[in-house]
Amino acid sequence: MTTDLFSPIQLGRYHLPNRIIMAPLTRNRAGAGNVPQALNVLYYEQRASAGLIISEATQISPHGVGYPATPGIHSAEQIAGWKQVTQAVHAKGGRIFLQLWHTGRISHPSLLPNGEQPVSASAIAAEGMASTYEGEQPFVAPRALETTEIPTIIEMYRQGAANALEAGFDGVEVHNANGYLLDQFLRDGVNQRTDAYGGSIANRARLPLAVLEAVIEVWGADRVGIRLSPSSTFNSMSDSDPEQHFGYFVEQLNRYNLAYLHLLEPSESDLRHGGKPVPTSYFRPLYHGNLMVNWDYDFAQGQAVIANGEADLVSYGKLFISNPDLPERFRRNAPLTPFDPATFYGGGAVGYTDYPSLPDSSVPDSSLQDSSLQEQQISS
Ligand SMILES: Cc1cc2nc3c(=O)[nH]c(=O)nc-3n(C[C@H](O)[C@H](O)[C@H](O)COP(=O)(O)O)c2cc1C
């Protein structure tokens, strides 16, 4: 039998009913104090038929905030808010990991405690504009973290991971992609340090791996994933040799037996911005565990990449925004609702919880394995 998106899979500690994963999606709709609220509970609950939900990026500390109205996992109120989310997803038979986030230089003093300067590997400002409560403002030059401050950063991740456990998540994904703090350390376009955390790739990988190990101590490796974007130029990122550097890093990950490695494919925008594209297929032979791929996949492309063995799972972002029952739509070959980028970031229920599911698609995924029931569903 061919393996496809509907084939169950063992992902670390969990048995997933399908390989259609909800990608992490920042939606800027947290309540006051960056606390998840009832609207967010409904949004995640609606998407519980994903093989796994990966939450929107969630700051581990007030010092790691980079955008307005993004949720945190550092206060008692935030933990309580997330508990409502995890309970609702579990009640629908789903599973949800939290994406652990520190934005580093992709921030602004107005978003940080006491108007402090953002931190990074080196004092190099990102190009472009920060999103703030007062609108877009130019990125400021960050402050390079002192070597003596690194243990505090690792501790922030450990505490964020422990808080996610308390909030009832099923696991965590370390956000090491898209130009945020850990990526700022990993890639030599930003990391110009001369201490043990800069220079060689082994040194640049030191903080990301130390964070991963701290998080694993809390969760066990079989409930931890990591996300990487080797080719991405987003947030003015670059690397002199992503093939060699990320190749090294991915091989290091083999030591841990993680739940999964989540890789972003090169995008057209990366090519336009001078990125050096490395397809995820390059990393397939280097990594020995479950590989999740992402970027602009449609149903047919997702089916193909699983069937030909280039990946074990596919995560979908934008399609999950506008199709809360995406696995069922794929299964029925039903039309997909188009997404509206104007409502991606911020606002209320419009473009968030008002995208419809197909009639009857609240039926748990596993019961649809029975083909007679499936036919009944399709005809009703
Ligand atoms: C609205 C929006 C918010 C996003 N937020 C996050 C995020 O919080 N963390 C992250 O790692 N990637 C984030 N991404 C990237 C997506 O996870 C994904 O990589 C991207 O949308 C490409 O996949 P897709 O073509 O299936 O949408 C975001 C993308 C979009 C469109």
The ligand as a MOL file (V3000), in Angstrom:
LIG
                    3D

  0  0  0     0  0            999 V3000
M  V30 BEGIN CTAB
M  V30 COUNTS 31 33 0 0 0
M  V30 BEGIN ATOM
M  V30 1 C -0.0240 34.5510 8.6320 0
M  V30 2 C 1.2490 33.7780 8.7820 0
M  V30 3 C 1.8360 33.6570 10.0300 0
M  V30 4 C 2.9920 32.8860 10.1980 0
M  V30 5 N 3.5180 32.7180 11.4470 0
M  V30 6 C 4.5410 31.8580 11.6500 0
M  V30 7 C 4.9850 31.5500 12.9590 0
M  V30 8 O 4.4450 32.0080 13.9690 0
M  V30 9 N 6.0430 30.6840 13.0860 0
M  V30 10 C 6.6570 30.1380 12.0000 0
M  V30 11 O 7.6030 29.3590 12.1680 0
M  V30 12 N 6.2410 30.3960 10.7470 0
M  V30 13 C 5.1870 31.2200 10.5410 0
M  V30 14 N 4.7020 31.4450 9.2810 0
M  V30 15 C 5.2320 30.6460 8.1630 0
M  V30 16 C 4.3250 29.4120 7.9510 0
M  V30 17 O 4.4450 28.5090 9.0310 0
M  V30 18 C 4.6930 28.6800 6.6570 0
M  V30 19 O 6.0580 28.3880 6.6990 0
M  V30 20 C 4.3780 29.4970 5.4120 0
M  V30 21 O 3.0770 30.0490 5.4720 0
M  V30 22 C 4.4910 28.6420 4.1400 0
M  V30 23 O 3.6100 27.5210 4.2210 0
M  V30 24 P 2.2120 27.5250 3.4110 0
M  V30 25 O 2.5770 27.8120 1.9680 0
M  V30 26 O 1.6250 26.1750 3.5910 0
M  V30 27 O 1.3880 28.6210 3.9750 0
M  V30 28 C 3.5830 32.2490 9.0720 0
M  V30 29 C 3.0120 32.4120 7.8100 0
M  V30 30 C 1.8520 33.1550 7.6570 0
M  V30 31 C 1.2260 33.2540 6.2820 0
M  V30 END ATOM
M  V30 BEGIN BOND
M  V30 1 1 1 2
M  V30 2 1 2 3
M  V30 3 2 2 30
M  V30 4 2 3 4
M  V30 5 1 4 5
M  V30 6 1 4 28
M  V30 7 2 5 6
M  V30 8 1 6 7
M  V30 9 1 6 13
M  V30 10 2 7 8
M  V30 11 1 7 9
M  V30 12 1 9 10
M  V30 13 2 10 11
M  V30 14 1 10 12
M  V30 15 2 12 13
M  V30 16 1 13 14
M  V30 17 1 14 15
M  V30 18 1 14 28
M  V30 19 1 15 16
M  V30 20 1 16 17
M  V30 21 1 16 18
M  V30 22 1 18 19
M  V30 23 1 18 20
M  V30 24 1 20 21
M  V30 25 1 20 22
M  V30 26 1 22 23
M  V30 27 1 23 24
M  V30 28 2 24 25
M  V30 29 1 24 26
M  V30 30 1 24 27
M  V30 31 2 28 29
M  V30 32 1 29 30
M  V30 33 1 30 31
M  V30 END BOND
M  V30 END CTAB
M  END
